Amino acid sequence: MPDLKDGESVEMQGSGIKPYVLKNVGGVYSCSCPAWRNQSVAIERRSCKHLVKLRGAAAEEERVGSALPRKPVPKEGEAQAPPLLLAQTWDFVTDPTHWWLSEKLDGVRAYWDGERFWSRLGNLFHAPDWFVAGLPSVPLDGELWLDRKKFQRTVSIVRRQDKSDLWKEVRFLVFDAPKLEKSFEARLEFVKECLTGSKVPYAQAHEHQLCTGVDHLRQELARFEALGGEGLMLRQPGSRYEGGRSSTLLKVKNFHDAEARVLKHLEGAGRHKGRLGALFVELPDGTTFSVGTGFSDAERGDPPAVGSVITFRYQELSDGGVPRFPSFVGVREPGPASPVRKHRRQSSQSAPTTKKGDIVMSAPPAASVRRFEFSEGTSNKFWEIATNGLEVTVKFGRIGTQGQASVKSFSDADEAAKHVAKLVKEKLGKGYQEVTK
């Protein structure tokens, strides 16, 4: 078997986009994969599937001084949750151009392991033999689907254990081949080749198309919504299949356009310091909030005037009627910089009053984004926190990736600020450093 000399390293492609780095430093072997990094044993006793693939199981067991853990083989009918690729939500900022676009199916996620169907949680689906006839002996990822707006009907059929003829209403729509260590495009072609012809009458490859931009994305979303669909999926070109949440797969939910009048300019932080960070705006019903994304550098340098009416895009309304994930689209009416009527409901901190030029200073600025990074050895991570009214968005992941995001809402601005301060203190305590550029 090949091995690494002291001081040598080698790259090995795993499930992620970037290859993992395997090293030998003084007889201590390491790998940059999460499985090696997250073990709770001493580093000299750690191993992973990539080191085993490189050196062989026997050499690795001898090195770590014990038998390597083996994944138990499930018994018939026993739950075995498959390592499915799971989607994150599109953030309205990531450019979808050249990503692969497909309809978001409202069916039941199913993992074909080459012999049987498993649910996302590891429960066995009892599909009839005639339904699975012709399916390849390799894993496939897809959905058991009947039709739009028939999710409950689909569930009632696939959860039965009698292998009934009701399965004739169902189709297995396949969108990936998890074990094929190639790009998404190659995996999709493989799926099409496997399912072409009459030998697999109840399975077919799910349709994908290249997205040409945001306008195309919105048009397709509107089209599928009109047909009764629930949304779209975006797949990053060239991406690999990896278990768990990934920024290479994004779900696009319903979003809407609306108009609001500009009340204030809020100064930015970090790389936006000295120019627009967000617009403090008001809806016709008096609801106020901040719009901090969707601006070009030129628009941040010369923002829409106070008093003008802007068009913005948002995903949904919170329980308090505040647009979630608002993103600037453009100026609807230039309008003079004139006072706006007193608003009736306010969803963020009181409007700031200290001015610097035509930029209104706020402390902390609404919709401001703070970024922190941590680099040590092979670990290179980022962590971002953004405050938008009463919502705090945290984004984290490997530097160079889109990362994962989570949103938390609060009842008042002080509570949100305390939450931000607590999280920032924790990150600084773990060695993260704030990036100001």
Long-range contacts (C-beta under 8 A, 24 or more apart in sequence): 1-54, 1-55, 1-56, 1-59, 2-54, 2-55, 3-54, 3-55, 3-59, 4-29, 4-54, 10-54, 12-50, 12-53, 12-54, 13-181, 13-240, 14-50, 14-240, 14-242, 15-181, 15-240, 15-241, 15-242, 15-243, 16-240, 16-242, 17-236, 17-238, 17-239, 17-240, 17-248, 17-401, 18-400, 20-50, 21-378, 22-50, 22-51, 22-54, 29-55, 29-63, 30-378, 32-378, 37-378, 37-379, 77-124, 79-121, 79-122, 79-123, 79-124, 80-118, 80-122, 81-118, 81-120, 81-121, 81-122, 82-111, 82-113, 82-118, 82-120, 82-122, 82-139, 82-178, 83-178, 83-243, 83-244, 84-109, 84-111, 84-120, 84-141, 84-178, 84-243, 85-141, 85-176, 85-178, 85-241, 85-242, 85-243, 85-244, 85-246, 85-248, 85-249, 86-244, 86-245, 86-246, 86-249, 87-233, 87-245, 87-246, 87-249, 87-250, 87-251, 88-245, 88-246, 88-247, 88-249, 88-250, 88-251, 88-402, 88-404, 88-405, 89-250, 89-251, 89-253, 89-405, 90-234, 90-250, 90-251, 90-252, 90-253, 91-325, 91-402, 91-405, 92-255, 92-293, 92-294, 92-313, 92-315, 92-325, 92-327, 93-293, 93-294, 93-327, 94-250, 94-402, 95-213, 95-214, 96-211, 96-213, 96-214, 96-216, 96-217, 96-234, 96-250, 97-211, 97-212, 97-213, 97-214, 98-210, 98-211, 98-237, 99-210, 99-211, 99-234, 99-235, 99-236, 99-237, 99-250, 100-184, 100-185, 100-188, 100-208, 100-209, 100-210, 100-211, 100-234, 100-235, 100-236, 100-237, 101-208, 101-209, 101-210, 101-211, 101-216, 101-217, 101-220, 101-232, 101-233, 101-234, 101-235, 102-175, 102-206, 102-207, 102-208, 102-209, 102-232, 102-233, 102-235, 103-206, 103-207, 103-224, 103-229, 103-231, 103-232, 103-233, 104-224, 104-229, 104-230, 104-231, 104-232, 104-233, 104-251, 104-252, 105-143, 105-145, 105-173, 105-206, 106-145, 106-148, 106-149, 106-150, 106-151, 106-229, 106-230, 107-143, 107-144, 107-145, 107-146, 107-151, 107-154, 107-173, 108-143, 108-144, 108-145, 108-151, 108-154, 108-155, 108-158, 109-142, 109-143, 110-142, 110-143, 110-144, 110-158, 110-172, 111-139, 111-140, 111-141, 111-178, 112-139, 112-140, 112-141, 112-142, 112-172, 112-174, 113-139, 114-138, 114-139, 117-144, 117-158, 117-172, 125-158, 125-159, 126-160, 126-161, 126-162, 126-163, 127-158, 127-163, 127-167, 128-163, 128-164, 128-165, 128-167, 129-163, 131-167, 131-170, 131-172, 131-202, 132-202, 133-199, 133-200, 134-199, 134-200, 134-201, 134-203, 135-172, 135-194, 135-200, 135-203, 136-194, 138-177, 138-179, 138-180, 138-194, 139-177, 139-178, 139-179, 140-172, 140-174, 140-176, 140-177, 140-178, 140-191, 140-194, 141-174, 141-175, 141-176, 141-177, 141-178, 141-241, 142-172, 142-173, 142-174, 142-175, 142-176, 142-203, 142-206, 143-172, 143-173, 143-175, 143-206, 144-170, 144-171, 144-172, 145-170, 145-171, 145-172, 145-173, 146-170, 146-171, 148-227, 148-228, 148-229, 148-230, 149-228, 167-202, 168-202, 170-202, 171-202, 171-203, 171-204, 172-202, 172-203, 172-204, 173-203, 173-204, 173-205, 173-206, 174-203, 174-204, 174-205, 174-206, 175-205, 175-206, 175-208, 175-233, 176-241, 177-241, 178-241, 179-241, 180-241, 181-240, 181-241, 182-240, 183-237, 183-238, 183-239, 183-240, 184-235, 184-236, 184-237, 184-238, 184-239, 184-240, 184-241, 184-248, 185-237, 185-238, 187-241, 208-235, 217-252, 218-255, 221-252, 221-254, 221-255, 225-254, 245-404, 247-397, 247-401, 247-402, 247-403, 247-404, 253-315, 253-316, 254-315, 254-316, 255-313, 255-314, 255-315, 255-316, 255-325, 256-313, 256-314, 256-315, 256-316, 257-311, 257-312, 257-313, 257-329, 258-283, 258-311, 258-312, 258-314, 258-323, 259-284, 259-309, 259-310, 259-311, 259-312, 259-332, 260-291, 260-309, 260-310, 260-312, 261-307, 261-308, 261-309, 261-310, 261-335, 261-340, 262-304, 262-305, 262-306, 262-307, 262-308, 262-309, 262-310, 262-335, 263-288, 263-306, 263-340, 263-343, 263-351, 264-306, 264-351, 264-352, 264-360, 265-303, 265-306, 265-358, 265-359, 265-360, 266-290, 266-292, 266-352, 266-359, 266-360, 266-362, 266-365, 266-366, 266-367, 266-368, 267-356, 267-359, 267-360, 267-361, 267-362, 267-365, 268-300, 268-365, 268-368, 269-364, 269-365, 269-368, 269-369, 269-370, 270-368, 270-369, 270-370, 270-371, 270-435, 270-436, 270-437, 271-437, 272-300, 272-369, 273-436, 274-359, 275-300, 275-301, 275-359, 276-300, 276-301, 276-303, 276-359, 277-365, 277-366, 277-367, 277-368, 278-365, 278-366, 278-367, 278-368, 278-388, 279-303, 279-304, 279-310, 279-328, 280-348, 280-351, 280-360, 280-366, 281-310, 281-312, 282-340, 282-343, 283-323, 285-321, 285-344, 285-345, 286-343, 286-344, 286-345, 287-320, 287-321, 287-322, 287-343, 287-345, 287-346, 287-347, 288-343, 288-345, 288-346, 288-347, 288-348, 288-351, 289-322, 289-323, 289-326, 289-347, 289-348, 289-388, 289-389, 290-326, 290-348, 290-366, 290-367, 290-388, 290-389, 291-326, 291-327, 291-328, 291-367, 292-326, 292-366, 292-367, 292-368, 292-369, 292-386, 292-388, 293-325, 293-326, 293-327, 293-328, 293-367, 294-327, 294-328, 294-329, 295-328, 299-328, 304-331, 304-334, 305-334, 305-335, 305-336, 305-337, 306-337, 306-338, 306-358, 307-335, 307-336, 307-337, 307-338, 307-339, 307-340, 308-332, 308-333, 308-334, 308-335, 309-333, 309-335, 318-390, 318-391, 318-409, 320-345, 320-347, 320-390, 321-345, 322-347, 322-389, 322-390, 322-391, 324-391, 324-407, 325-407, 326-388, 347-389, 347-390, 348-388, 348-389, 348-390, 348-413, 349-413, 364-417, 364-420, 370-424, 370-434, 371-434, 371-435, 372-424, 372-427, 372-428, 372-432, 372-433, 372-434, 372-435, 373-399, 373-432, 373-433, 373-435, 374-430, 374-431, 374-432, 374-433, 375-399, 376-431, 382-435, 383-427, 383-432, 385-420, 385-423, 385-424, 387-416, 387-417, 387-420, 389-413, 390-416, 391-416, 392-416, 392-419, 392-420, 394-423
